[in-house]
Amino acid sequence: MRVVLAEDLYLLRDGLIRLLEAHDFDVVAAVDNGPDLLKALLEHRPDVAVVDVRLPPTQTDEGLQAALAARREIPGLPVLVLSQHVERLYARELLADGTGGIGYLLKDRVFNADQFVDAVRRVAGGGTAMDPDVVAKLLAGAPTTASGRAVGRLTPREKEVLALMAEGRSNAAIGQRLFLSESAVGKHTASIFTKLDLSISDDDNRRVLAVLAYLDGAG
């Protein structure tokens, strides 16, 4: 699996390269700034990009914006962003086009190798991988938008299912976490899709749209 990596701190970048290569990823480019990231993504068209949100030259959201620009040129390009802090806007921008292959992890999560690698693989496979701390902060927001009111119609159990869906968990994994059968989780997800007015389409796409509604409704 081919990876483009963007991280401006040398030691962390080198560590991520070694970690990814140890798990059979092929790091085809490792860069330390936004312009080089965009160039590498368009040139290599990797299976997944692992991107620090803040990169030179601006040290604001240069990495995120380069990744989003690449997704406009390569629709569906899988992107996993790493951030020092929780920013709702970053999560929304990543999911705004309603397609999968998106992840948002806090940098602390990188030190759990299994969790990090699992997130990279999920994103590369077209799923979502939202950091549990990001989800927890979003849950603390008050639903004031139309999406928020829609999310407000969900039962407490459906909100639990949707929160785990936002983390990128499968129905089976959600069932294990909540001590529910996989079929029971399926019924909850179907109810979530109905209450959020998500028409019948590809299930993976509806999961992403449900997460987007959840993020919109939580902030």
N, C-alpha and C positions, 0 to 999 in steps of 0.2 A: 504494500500500500504506500503510495507516494505522498510525501508531506512537504509543504512549504512552511517554515517556521520563522516567526518574526519576534525578536526579543532584543532589547538594546543592552541589557546587562550581560556582559560576556560570560560570567560564571554560570548564570542561570541558563543562558542560551546553550552553552556547552553541556551542561547537565541534562537539559531537555533532549538534546541530540543523542546523547549516550542512552538515556532512558528509552527514547523512541526506537532507536536502533536495536536495543536489547530485546525489544518486543516485536522485532521483524518489520518495523516500518522503515521505509527508504526516504531519508531526508534529502530531497533533491535540491533544496536551497534553504539557507539560514541567513537572514538579513537583520539589520539593526535600525532601519528607518522606514518611514511610510512610502516614499517614492520607490525605493528598491523593492518593497513588498509588493506594490501594485505591479511593477515590471515582472517580478518573479511569478506572481500568480497568473498573469496573462501569458507568460512564456511557457511555463511548465504545466498549467492547468492540472493541478494536483488532485488526488483523491480527497484530500482534506487540508485545510490551512489552520495552523495553530498560531494565534496572533495576540500579542500584548496590545491592549487598548491604547496605551500611551506610548508613542514613539517619537523620536526626532523627525522633523525639525521643530515642531511646535510643542511636543510633550503634553498635548491635550488629548484628543481622541484620534490622532493621526492613523494609528493602526486600524481602528474600527472603520474610519472613513475609507481607507485604502481597500479594506476587505469588502465593504459595501459597493465601492466603485467596481471592483472585480466581479462581484455577483451580478451587477447590471450588465456586464459584458459576457459573463458566463453564468446564465441563470441556473440556480440550484447549487452553485459551488458550495460545498460543505465548509463551514467556518466555525471554529471553536475559539472564542476570545477569552483572554485571561485578564483579570482586573484586580487591582489592590483593594478596591472598595465596591460596594453595591451601588449601582446607578440604574434606576428604573429606565431612564431614557435609552441606555445602551441595549437593554433587553428588548424594548419595544422596537427600536430601529432594526435590530437583527431579524425580528420576526415579521416586520411590516409587509413583506411581499407574500406572506402566507404559505411559503414553501419550507420544507424541512431542511435537515442538514445544518442545524444551528445549535451552538452551545455557548454557555456563559458560566465560567468557573472563577471563583476567587483564587488568587495565586497560592494561598495556603493549601488548597486542595492538591496542588502539584506534588506536594511532599507525600501524599498517599498514592504510591505508584499504581496500584491496582485500580483505584477509583479514577485516576487521571486517564490511564490507558483505556479503561472501559468507556469513559466519556468520549475519547477520541474515536474509538471504534463505532460508538452509537451515532455520533455526528456524521462520520464518513458513510455510514449506512443510510443516511437520510433522516435520522431521528433528531430529537432534541435532547439536550443535556443541560438543564438549568441547575445551578448550584443550590443546594437546600437552604443556605443562608439568604440567597437572593429571593427564593420563594417565600421564606419566613418574613422578610422585610416587606415584600409585596402584600402579603396577607394582612399586614398591620395597617395598610392604607384604607381609606374610606371610599366605598364605591359611589361615585357621584355622576359618572358618565352613563350613557345608554348601555354600554357594555357592562358597566358596574351594576346597573339595575338588573340586567339579565343574569349576571353571576349571582346577584342577591336572591334570585328565585331558586337557586340550588339548595338542596338539603345539606345539613352539616356533613353527612357521609359523602355526598356528591362532591362537596368542596374538598374533602380529604382526598378523594380519588383524583380530582382535577389537579390538586397541588402535586401529587405524585406523578401525574401525567406530565406536568410541567418539568419535573426532574428528568423526564425521558424514560420513565419506568414502563415496562410492558404490562399487559393485563395480569400475566402470571406473577410478575414481581409485585405489583400492587396488591394482588390477592394475598401473597405471603406476608406483606407488611401489615395489612389490615385484617388478617385472619378471615379472609373471604374466599369463596370458590372462584375460579376463573370465570365461570358463567355468571356469577353474581356481579363481578366487576364489569363484565360485558353489558349487563343490564343497566348498571349505573352509567357507563359511558354512553350508551344509547340515549338514556334520559338526559344526560348533559348536552349531547348534540342537539336534541330536540328543544330543550329549554333555551339554548343559545342560538336557535334558529339556523343551524348549520345543515344545509340540504344534503341529501344522500350523494356521496362522491367517494373518492379514494379515502379509505379509513385513515391512512397516515396523514393525508392532507387535512382531514377534519380534526385530527388530534392537534396539529399545529395551529389551526384556526381557533380551536377551543383554548389553547394556551394563550394565544394572542388576545382573545377576549378577556381571559383571566387577568393578563397583565394590564390591559387597558382599564379593566374594572377595579383594579386594586390600587391605582395611583391617583 
